[in-house]
């Protein structure tokens, strides 16, 4: 089935011009593979917003870089992990809002629930991926002593695994 889907997608891309491809990308009733690509693009936008906020916080207020000196003393892994977790918690609402707006405008069809319930469910699903991501950050940064960038990538992967299917089937109309 996956092979057939990829073959159909490749054929569509070869047989159509950019205008047709973009029109299909912007259609609400597009193929699930294209919908997933659009979801991924929205996810990248939300991830850039979230991680940009984390980067600003960790550069200006909550030091979290491996090997960073604070008052001439190297930052220990426990403090670094805690600061990275706190920065993620502070920035979380902004990332949720960016993700919701981009997904509503481009990926999913609203109307399965009221707008307020829809956003509440969207935020709840975001939290389902977010909090396990914090556990991964702690494990990678504190317990394994890996660089903060690696810990943050683990956070991102954990969130993506939960969010797409939950949003697609629980919140929106497929």
Secondary structure by P-SEA (a helix, b strand, c coil): caaaaaaaaaaaaaaccaaaaaaaaacccccaaaaaaaaaaaaaaaaaaaaaaaaaaaacccccccccccccccccaaaaaaaaaaaaaaaaaaaaaaaaaaaaacccccccccaaaaaaaaaaaaaaacaaaaaaaaaacccccccaaaaaaaaaaaaaaccccccccccccc
